[in-house]
Amino acid sequence: MKKTLIILFGLCLATSMFAHEVFMSAPIIVPDGQADEDGGWTPNYVGLNWGVAEDYCADFNLTPAVLGNTPAIGINRAWKQLKVCDYFDIRFGKDQYAFGRLASVKPSKNLQYAGLNVAGAEMMVKLVGDVSGLGWALYYANADYNGLMWEAADMGGRFTYSVAGANLGTAIMMDGTSAFTGTEWDDPESVMHWEFDFDYTISEMVNLAFQLTNEDDDNEDTSDMNLYALLHYVPGFDIPICGKTIPYFGYITKDDAEFEGMGDNNMIIGLNIKPKNNAFMKIEYSMDSVEDADATLDLQTGFTF
């Protein structure tokens, strides 16, 4: 075990020469029925990121090439933004859908360890603007020419506004919404997803983040809504050696076995620890409402460069 830790730590140091973020995770409590003999620390992300500037972004996932046995490199985001006028900019390239309050899957960017609903990324054209404090984004994504017509898999938008200390957001997305035949627009069957979210800090002490999502599965017999709520202590605690430690609590619903929204849920309790400005650690305990499901305790640690 010690040799494994030394090798993995050395790997993280080596990859830090070109990586933007490296993190590892390990189960502390393993559910019954899951093999743990090959468990332990597992480095599971190596990234190269030139950051998000005002007019460009280049974010690559090097995990398959560095930790796997394939030379593949994933493109998380890569876009260029041009200023059109004072009211909006236009963005070309691969970018994340403007859907939901979480905009990144990177552990360093998010409070919790649990994987909440984060929109994916596709090739798109996106308009981004701000008018009197109202932020907005409209996009046309995943377009494809099939030889006869231009097809758009997704179209949608997101709007945000801050009022009385609360950050409000809402978004809609049409999946498979329209196609251009060359002379006219054809509207095939499509599904619509929507979400509403907010976060609010009470007296600079406690922050409540909430999101309600309706992802249409084209089944009228089941509910498509799920939600999550996260509560955390904003100031945190300054603990020797550990540094700033923020406790948090979350309630996350999910589909049950019959695909009914809010049919099951997870309750999480965790600590987000930052011993250094470029280091983070999360310890999270999760209880599952699914019958006979065991609770889990996970540890995640990582570095940014």
VENQUICOR-V397079 format. One record per pair of residues at least 24 apart in sequence whose ideal C-beta (glycine too) atoms are under 10 Angstrom apart, sorted by the first residue. I is the first residue (numbers start at 1). J is the second residue. D is the distance in whole Angstrom. If there is no record, write none. Layout:
BEGIN
i=I j=J d=D
i=I j=J d=D
END
This chain:
BEGIN
i=1 j=40 d=7
i=1 j=41 d=9
i=4 j=40 d=6
i=4 j=41 d=7
i=4 j=42 d=10
i=5 j=40 d=8
i=5 j=41 d=6
i=7 j=41 d=10
i=7 j=43 d=10
i=8 j=40 d=9
i=8 j=41 d=5
i=8 j=42 d=8
i=8 j=43 d=6
i=9 j=41 d=9
i=9 j=43 d=9
i=11 j=43 d=6
i=11 j=46 d=9
i=11 j=66 d=8
i=11 j=67 d=8
i=12 j=41 d=10
i=12 j=43 d=6
i=12 j=46 d=9
i=12 j=301 d=10
i=12 j=302 d=9
i=12 j=303 d=7
i=13 j=303 d=9
i=14 j=46 d=10
i=14 j=66 d=9
i=15 j=43 d=8
i=15 j=45 d=10
i=15 j=46 d=5
i=15 j=47 d=9
i=15 j=48 d=10
i=15 j=62 d=8
i=15 j=63 d=10
i=15 j=66 d=6
i=15 j=67 d=9
i=15 j=303 d=10
i=15 j=305 d=9
i=16 j=46 d=9
i=16 j=278 d=10
i=16 j=303 d=7
i=16 j=304 d=9
i=16 j=305 d=5
i=17 j=305 d=8
i=18 j=46 d=9
i=18 j=47 d=10
i=18 j=48 d=6
i=18 j=62 d=8
i=18 j=66 d=9
i=18 j=305 d=9
i=19 j=45 d=9
i=19 j=46 d=5
i=19 j=47 d=6
i=19 j=48 d=6
i=19 j=49 d=9
i=19 j=60 d=10
i=19 j=62 d=7
i=19 j=63 d=10
i=19 j=66 d=8
i=19 j=303 d=9
i=19 j=304 d=9
i=19 j=305 d=6
i=20 j=45 d=10
i=20 j=46 d=9
i=20 j=47 d=5
i=20 j=48 d=6
i=20 j=49 d=4
i=20 j=50 d=8
i=20 j=51 d=8
i=20 j=59 d=8
i=20 j=60 d=9
i=20 j=62 d=9
i=20 j=106 d=9
i=20 j=108 d=9
i=20 j=303 d=10
i=20 j=304 d=7
i=20 j=305 d=6
i=21 j=45 d=7
i=21 j=46 d=8
i=21 j=47 d=5
i=21 j=48 d=9
i=21 j=49 d=7
i=21 j=59 d=10
i=21 j=106 d=6
i=21 j=107 d=8
i=21 j=108 d=6
i=21 j=109 d=9
i=21 j=278 d=10
i=21 j=280 d=10
i=21 j=302 d=6
i=21 j=303 d=7
i=21 j=304 d=5
i=21 j=305 d=7
i=22 j=46 d=6
i=22 j=47 d=8
i=22 j=62 d=10
i=22 j=63 d=10
i=22 j=66 d=9
i=22 j=67 d=10
i=22 j=108 d=10
i=22 j=301 d=10
i=22 j=302 d=6
i=22 j=303 d=6
i=22 j=304 d=8
i=22 j=305 d=8
i=23 j=47 d=9
i=23 j=106 d=8
i=23 j=107 d=5
i=23 j=108 d=7
i=23 j=280 d=8
i=23 j=281 d=10
i=23 j=282 d=9
i=23 j=300 d=6
i=23 j=301 d=7
i=23 j=302 d=3
i=23 j=303 d=7
i=23 j=304 d=9
i=24 j=107 d=10
i=24 j=299 d=9
i=24 j=300 d=7
i=24 j=301 d=6
i=24 j=302 d=7
i=24 j=303 d=10
i=25 j=107 d=8
i=25 j=113 d=8
i=25 j=282 d=9
i=25 j=298 d=6
i=25 j=299 d=7
i=25 j=300 d=4
i=25 j=301 d=8
i=25 j=302 d=9
i=26 j=298 d=7
i=26 j=299 d=5
i=26 j=300 d=8
i=26 j=301 d=9
i=27 j=296 d=7
i=27 j=297 d=7
i=27 j=298 d=6
i=27 j=299 d=8
i=28 j=283 d=8
i=28 j=284 d=10
i=28 j=285 d=9
i=28 j=296 d=8
i=28 j=297 d=4
i=28 j=298 d=7
i=28 j=299 d=6
i=29 j=285 d=8
i=29 j=286 d=9
i=29 j=294 d=8
i=29 j=295 d=7
i=29 j=296 d=6
i=29 j=297 d=4
i=29 j=298 d=8
i=30 j=294 d=8
i=30 j=296 d=8
i=30 j=297 d=9
i=30 j=298 d=10
i=31 j=288 d=9
i=31 j=292 d=10
i=31 j=293 d=7
i=31 j=294 d=4
i=31 j=295 d=8
i=31 j=296 d=6
i=32 j=292 d=9
i=32 j=293 d=10
i=32 j=294 d=6
i=33 j=292 d=10
i=33 j=294 d=8
i=34 j=294 d=9
i=34 j=296 d=9
i=41 j=299 d=9
i=41 j=301 d=9
i=42 j=67 d=9
i=43 j=67 d=6
i=43 j=302 d=9
i=44 j=107 d=10
i=44 j=300 d=9
i=44 j=302 d=10
i=45 j=105 d=9
i=45 j=106 d=8
i=45 j=107 d=8
i=45 j=108 d=10
i=45 j=302 d=8
i=47 j=74 d=9
i=47 j=76 d=7
i=47 j=106 d=7
i=47 j=108 d=10
i=47 j=304 d=9
i=47 j=305 d=10
i=48 j=73 d=8
i=48 j=76 d=10
i=48 j=305 d=10
i=49 j=76 d=8
i=49 j=77 d=9
i=49 j=106 d=9
i=49 j=304 d=9
i=49 j=305 d=9
i=50 j=78 d=10
i=52 j=77 d=8
i=52 j=79 d=9
i=52 j=81 d=10
i=52 j=103 d=10
i=52 j=104 d=10
i=53 j=81 d=9
i=54 j=81 d=7
i=54 j=83 d=9
i=54 j=89 d=9
i=55 j=79 d=9
i=55 j=80 d=7
i=55 j=81 d=5
i=55 j=82 d=7
i=55 j=83 d=8
i=55 j=89 d=8
i=55 j=91 d=9
i=56 j=80 d=5
i=56 j=81 d=7
i=56 j=91 d=9
i=56 j=93 d=9
i=57 j=81 d=8
i=57 j=91 d=9
i=57 j=93 d=8
i=57 j=94 d=9
i=57 j=95 d=8
i=57 j=96 d=10
i=58 j=93 d=9
i=59 j=94 d=9
i=59 j=95 d=10
i=59 j=96 d=10
i=59 j=104 d=9
i=59 j=106 d=9
i=59 j=121 d=9
i=61 j=105 d=10
i=75 j=121 d=8
i=75 j=123 d=10
i=76 j=104 d=9
i=76 j=105 d=8
i=76 j=106 d=9
i=76 j=120 d=10
i=76 j=121 d=6
i=77 j=104 d=9
i=77 j=121 d=6
i=78 j=121 d=9
i=78 j=123 d=10
i=79 j=121 d=9
i=79 j=123 d=9
i=79 j=124 d=8
i=79 j=125 d=10
i=79 j=126 d=8
i=81 j=126 d=9
i=81 j=128 d=7
i=84 j=127 d=8
i=84 j=128 d=10
i=84 j=129 d=9
i=85 j=129 d=9
i=86 j=129 d=9
i=86 j=130 d=10
i=86 j=131 d=10
i=87 j=127 d=10
i=87 j=129 d=5
i=87 j=130 d=8
i=87 j=131 d=6
i=87 j=136 d=10
i=88 j=126 d=10
i=88 j=127 d=5
i=88 j=128 d=6
i=88 j=129 d=3
i=88 j=130 d=8
i=88 j=131 d=9
i=88 j=136 d=8
i=88 j=137 d=9
i=88 j=138 d=9
i=89 j=126 d=9
i=89 j=127 d=7
i=89 j=128 d=5
i=89 j=129 d=7
i=89 j=130 d=10
i=89 j=137 d=10
i=90 j=125 d=7
i=90 j=126 d=7
i=90 j=127 d=6
i=90 j=128 d=8
i=90 j=129 d=10
i=91 j=124 d=8
i=91 j=125 d=7
i=91 j=126 d=4
i=91 j=127 d=8
i=91 j=128 d=6
i=91 j=137 d=9
i=91 j=139 d=8
i=92 j=123 d=9
i=92 j=124 d=8
i=92 j=125 d=6
i=92 j=126 d=8
i=93 j=121 d=10
i=93 j=123 d=7
i=93 j=124 d=8
i=93 j=125 d=9
i=93 j=126 d=9
i=94 j=121 d=5
i=94 j=122 d=7
i=94 j=123 d=5
i=94 j=124 d=7
i=94 j=141 d=10
i=95 j=119 d=10
i=95 j=121 d=6
i=95 j=122 d=8
i=95 j=123 d=8
i=95 j=124 d=6
i=95 j=125 d=9
i=95 j=126 d=6
i=95 j=128 d=9
i=95 j=137 d=9
i=95 j=139 d=8
i=95 j=141 d=8
i=96 j=120 d=7
i=96 j=121 d=5
i=96 j=122 d=9
i=96 j=124 d=9
i=96 j=126 d=9
i=96 j=139 d=10
i=96 j=141 d=10
i=97 j=121 d=7
i=97 j=122 d=7
i=97 j=124 d=8
i=97 j=126 d=9
i=97 j=137 d=9
i=97 j=139 d=7
i=97 j=141 d=7
i=97 j=142 d=10
i=97 j=154 d=7
i=97 j=156 d=7
i=97 j=158 d=8
i=97 j=171 d=8
i=97 j=173 d=7
i=97 j=193 d=10
i=98 j=124 d=10
i=98 j=126 d=7
i=98 j=128 d=8
i=98 j=135 d=10
i=98 j=136 d=9
i=98 j=137 d=4
i=98 j=138 d=8
i=98 j=139 d=6
i=98 j=141 d=10
i=98 j=156 d=7
i=98 j=157 d=7
i=98 j=158 d=4
i=98 j=159 d=9
i=98 j=160 d=9
i=98 j=169 d=9
i=98 j=171 d=6
i=98 j=172 d=10
i=98 j=173 d=9
i=99 j=137 d=10
i=99 j=139 d=10
i=99 j=154 d=9
i=99 j=156 d=7
i=99 j=157 d=9
i=99 j=158 d=6
i=99 j=169 d=10
i=99 j=170 d=10
i=99 j=171 d=5
i=99 j=172 d=8
i=99 j=173 d=5
i=99 j=193 d=7
i=99 j=194 d=9
i=99 j=195 d=6
i=99 j=197 d=10
i=99 j=213 d=9
i=99 j=215 d=10
i=100 j=158 d=8
i=100 j=169 d=8
i=100 j=171 d=7
i=100 j=173 d=10
i=100 j=193 d=10
i=100 j=195 d=6
i=100 j=196 d=10
i=100 j=197 d=7
i=100 j=211 d=6
i=100 j=213 d=7
i=101 j=158 d=10
i=101 j=160 d=9
i=101 j=167 d=8
i=101 j=168 d=10
i=101 j=169 d=6
i=101 j=171 d=9
i=101 j=195 d=8
i=101 j=196 d=10
i=101 j=197 d=4
i=101 j=198 d=8
i=101 j=199 d=7
i=101 j=209 d=7
i=101 j=210 d=9
i=101 j=211 d=6
i=101 j=228 d=10
i=101 j=230 d=10
i=102 j=197 d=9
i=102 j=209 d=9
i=102 j=211 d=8
i=102 j=228 d=10
i=106 j=302 d=9
i=106 j=304 d=9
i=107 j=272 d=10
i=107 j=280 d=7
i=107 j=281 d=10
i=107 j=282 d=7
i=107 j=300 d=6
i=107 j=301 d=9
i=107 j=302 d=6
i=107 j=304 d=10
i=108 j=274 d=10
i=108 j=278 d=9
i=108 j=279 d=9
i=108 j=280 d=6
i=108 j=302 d=6
i=108 j=303 d=8
i=108 j=304 d=5
i=109 j=280 d=10
i=109 j=304 d=9
i=110 j=230 d=10
i=110 j=272 d=9
i=110 j=280 d=10
i=110 j=282 d=9
i=111 j=207 d=9
i=111 j=209 d=8
i=111 j=230 d=7
i=111 j=232 d=6
i=111 j=246 d=7
i=111 j=248 d=6
i=111 j=250 d=9
i=111 j=270 d=8
i=111 j=272 d=5
i=111 j=282 d=8
i=112 j=209 d=10
i=112 j=228 d=9
i=112 j=230 d=6
i=112 j=232 d=9
i=112 j=248 d=6
i=112 j=249 d=10
i=112 j=250 d=6
i=112 j=252 d=9
i=112 j=268 d=7
i=112 j=270 d=6
i=112 j=272 d=8
i=112 j=282 d=7
i=112 j=284 d=7
i=112 j=286 d=10
i=112 j=300 d=10
i=113 j=248 d=10
i=113 j=250 d=10
i=113 j=268 d=8
i=113 j=270 d=6
i=113 j=271 d=10
i=113 j=272 d=9
i=113 j=281 d=10
i=113 j=282 d=4
i=113 j=283 d=8
i=113 j=284 d=4
i=113 j=285 d=10
i=113 j=286 d=8
i=113 j=298 d=6
i=113 j=299 d=9
i=113 j=300 d=5
i=114 j=228 d=9
i=114 j=230 d=9
i=114 j=250 d=7
i=114 j=252 d=6
i=114 j=266 d=7
i=114 j=268 d=5
i=114 j=270 d=8
i=114 j=282 d=10
i=114 j=284 d=7
i=114 j=286 d=7
i=114 j=296 d=10
i=114 j=298 d=9
i=115 j=252 d=9
i=116 j=209 d=10
i=116 j=211 d=8
i=116 j=213 d=10
i=116 j=228 d=6
i=116 j=230 d=8
i=116 j=250 d=8
i=116 j=252 d=7
i=117 j=195 d=8
i=117 j=211 d=7
i=117 j=213 d=6
i=117 j=215 d=8
i=117 j=226 d=8
i=117 j=227 d=10
i=117 j=228 d=8
i=117 j=252 d=9
i=117 j=254 d=10
i=119 j=156 d=10
i=119 j=158 d=9
i=119 j=171 d=9
i=119 j=173 d=8
i=119 j=193 d=10
i=119 j=195 d=9
i=120 j=154 d=10
i=122 j=153 d=8
i=122 j=154 d=7
i=124 j=152 d=10
i=124 j=153 d=10
i=124 j=154 d=8
i=124 j=155 d=9
i=124 j=156 d=10
i=126 j=157 d=9
i=127 j=157 d=9
i=128 j=158 d=10
i=130 j=160 d=9
i=132 j=161 d=9
i=133 j=160 d=9
i=133 j=161 d=6
i=133 j=162 d=7
i=133 j=163 d=8
i=134 j=159 d=7
i=134 j=160 d=7
i=134 j=161 d=5
i=134 j=162 d=9
i=135 j=159 d=7
i=135 j=160 d=4
i=135 j=161 d=7
i=135 j=162 d=9
i=135 j=167 d=10
i=135 j=169 d=9
i=136 j=160 d=8
i=136 j=161 d=9
i=137 j=171 d=9
i=139 j=173 d=9
i=140 j=177 d=9
i=140 j=178 d=9
i=141 j=173 d=9
i=141 j=175 d=10
i=142 j=175 d=10
i=142 j=176 d=10
i=143 j=179 d=9
i=143 j=180 d=9
i=144 j=179 d=9
i=145 j=180 d=10
i=146 j=179 d=9
i=148 j=179 d=9
i=148 j=181 d=7
i=148 j=182 d=8
i=149 j=179 d=5
i=149 j=180 d=6
i=149 j=181 d=5
i=149 j=182 d=6
i=149 j=183 d=10
i=149 j=184 d=10
i=149 j=185 d=10
i=149 j=186 d=7
i=150 j=178 d=9
i=150 j=179 d=7
i=150 j=180 d=4
i=150 j=181 d=8
i=150 j=182 d=8
i=150 j=185 d=10
i=151 j=176 d=8
i=151 j=177 d=10
i=151 j=178 d=8
i=151 j=179 d=4
i=151 j=180 d=8
i=151 j=181 d=10
i=151 j=186 d=9
i=151 j=188 d=9
i=152 j=176 d=8
i=152 j=177 d=6
i=152 j=178 d=5
i=152 j=179 d=7
i=152 j=180 d=8
i=152 j=185 d=10
i=152 j=190 d=10
i=153 j=177 d=8
i=153 j=178 d=10
i=153 j=179 d=10
i=153 j=190 d=9
i=154 j=190 d=9
i=154 j=193 d=9
i=155 j=190 d=9
i=156 j=192 d=9
i=156 j=193 d=8
i=156 j=194 d=9
i=158 j=195 d=9
i=158 j=197 d=10
i=160 j=197 d=9
i=160 j=198 d=10
i=161 j=198 d=10
i=162 j=198 d=10
i=163 j=198 d=10
i=164 j=200 d=9
i=165 j=199 d=10
i=165 j=200 d=6
i=165 j=201 d=7
i=165 j=202 d=9
i=165 j=203 d=10
i=165 j=204 d=9
i=166 j=198 d=6
i=166 j=199 d=7
i=166 j=200 d=4
i=166 j=201 d=9
i=166 j=208 d=9
i=167 j=197 d=8
i=167 j=198 d=6
i=167 j=199 d=5
i=167 j=200 d=7
i=167 j=201 d=9
i=167 j=209 d=9
i=168 j=196 d=8
i=168 j=197 d=8
i=168 j=198 d=5
i=168 j=199 d=9
i=168 j=200 d=9
i=169 j=195 d=8
i=169 j=196 d=7
i=169 j=197 d=5
i=169 j=198 d=7
i=169 j=199 d=9
i=169 j=211 d=8
i=170 j=194 d=7
i=170 j=195 d=7
i=170 j=196 d=5
i=170 j=197 d=7
i=170 j=198 d=9
i=170 j=212 d=10
i=171 j=195 d=5
i=171 j=196 d=8
i=171 j=197 d=8
i=171 j=213 d=9
i=172 j=214 d=10
i=173 j=215 d=9
i=173 j=216 d=10
i=174 j=216 d=10
i=175 j=215 d=9
i=175 j=216 d=8
i=175 j=218 d=9
i=189 j=218 d=8
i=190 j=216 d=9
i=190 j=218 d=10
i=191 j=215 d=8
i=191 j=216 d=4
i=191 j=217 d=8
i=191 j=218 d=5
i=191 j=224 d=9
i=192 j=216 d=6
i=193 j=217 d=10
i=193 j=224 d=8
i=194 j=224 d=10
i=194 j=225 d=10
i=195 j=225 d=10
i=195 j=226 d=10
i=195 j=227 d=9
i=196 j=227 d=9
i=197 j=227 d=9
i=197 j=228 d=9
i=199 j=230 d=8
i=201 j=232 d=10
i=201 j=234 d=6
i=202 j=231 d=10
i=202 j=234 d=9
i=203 j=234 d=9
i=204 j=234 d=6
i=204 j=235 d=8
i=205 j=233 d=7
i=205 j=234 d=6
i=205 j=235 d=7
i=206 j=231 d=6
i=206 j=232 d=7
i=206 j=233 d=6
i=206 j=234 d=7
i=206 j=235 d=10
i=207 j=231 d=7
i=207 j=232 d=5
i=207 j=233 d=8
i=207 j=234 d=5
i=207 j=246 d=10
i=207 j=248 d=9
i=208 j=232 d=9
i=209 j=248 d=10
i=209 j=250 d=9
i=210 j=251 d=10
i=211 j=252 d=10
i=212 j=253 d=10
i=213 j=253 d=10
i=213 j=261 d=9
i=214 j=261 d=8
i=215 j=255 d=9
i=215 j=261 d=8
i=217 j=255 d=9
i=217 j=259 d=7
i=217 j=261 d=9
i=219 j=259 d=7
i=219 j=260 d=10
i=221 j=258 d=9
i=221 j=259 d=9
i=221 j=260 d=9
i=222 j=255 d=8
i=222 j=256 d=9
i=222 j=258 d=7
i=222 j=259 d=5
i=222 j=260 d=5
i=222 j=261 d=7
i=222 j=263 d=9
i=223 j=255 d=9
i=223 j=259 d=9
i=223 j=260 d=6
i=223 j=261 d=4
i=223 j=262 d=7
i=223 j=263 d=8
i=224 j=255 d=9
i=224 j=259 d=9
i=224 j=260 d=9
i=224 j=261 d=5
i=224 j=262 d=10
i=225 j=253 d=8
i=225 j=260 d=10
i=225 j=261 d=5
i=225 j=262 d=6
i=226 j=252 d=8
i=226 j=253 d=5
i=226 j=254 d=6
i=226 j=255 d=7
i=226 j=261 d=5
i=226 j=262 d=6
i=226 j=263 d=9
i=226 j=264 d=10
i=226 j=265 d=9
i=227 j=251 d=8
i=227 j=252 d=8
i=227 j=253 d=5
i=227 j=254 d=10
i=227 j=261 d=9
i=227 j=262 d=7
i=227 j=265 d=9
i=228 j=252 d=4
i=228 j=253 d=7
i=228 j=254 d=9
i=228 j=265 d=9
i=228 j=266 d=9
i=228 j=268 d=10
i=229 j=253 d=9
i=230 j=268 d=9
i=230 j=270 d=10
i=232 j=270 d=9
i=232 j=272 d=8
i=236 j=271 d=9
i=236 j=272 d=8
i=236 j=273 d=9
i=236 j=274 d=8
i=237 j=271 d=9
i=237 j=273 d=10
i=239 j=271 d=9
i=239 j=273 d=8
i=239 j=275 d=9
i=241 j=273 d=10
i=241 j=275 d=7
i=242 j=271 d=9
i=242 j=273 d=5
i=242 j=274 d=9
i=242 j=275 d=6
i=242 j=281 d=8
i=243 j=273 d=7
i=243 j=274 d=5
i=243 j=275 d=4
i=243 j=276 d=7
i=243 j=277 d=9
i=243 j=279 d=8
i=243 j=280 d=10
i=243 j=281 d=9
i=244 j=272 d=9
i=244 j=273 d=7
i=244 j=274 d=5
i=244 j=275 d=8
i=244 j=276 d=10
i=244 j=277 d=10
i=245 j=271 d=6
i=245 j=272 d=7
i=245 j=273 d=5
i=245 j=274 d=8
i=245 j=275 d=9
i=245 j=281 d=9
i=245 j=283 d=10
i=246 j=270 d=9
i=246 j=271 d=7
i=246 j=272 d=4
i=246 j=273 d=8
i=246 j=274 d=8
i=246 j=282 d=10
i=247 j=271 d=6
i=247 j=272 d=8
i=248 j=272 d=6
i=248 j=282 d=9
i=248 j=284 d=9
i=250 j=284 d=9
i=250 j=286 d=9
i=252 j=286 d=9
i=253 j=289 d=9
i=254 j=288 d=9
i=254 j=289 d=9
i=254 j=290 d=9
i=256 j=289 d=9
i=256 j=290 d=8
i=257 j=290 d=8
i=257 j=291 d=10
i=263 j=289 d=9
i=263 j=290 d=9
i=264 j=288 d=7
i=264 j=289 d=5
i=264 j=290 d=5
i=264 j=291 d=9
i=264 j=293 d=9
i=265 j=289 d=5
i=265 j=290 d=9
i=266 j=290 d=9
i=266 j=293 d=9
i=266 j=295 d=10
i=266 j=296 d=9
i=267 j=295 d=9
i=268 j=296 d=10
i=268 j=298 d=10
i=269 j=297 d=10
i=270 j=297 d=10
i=270 j=298 d=9
i=270 j=300 d=10
i=272 j=300 d=10
i=273 j=301 d=9
i=275 j=301 d=9
i=276 j=303 d=9
i=276 j=304 d=10
i=277 j=304 d=9
i=278 j=302 d=10
i=278 j=303 d=6
i=278 j=304 d=5
i=278 j=305 d=7
i=279 j=303 d=5
i=279 j=304 d=8
i=280 j=304 d=8
END
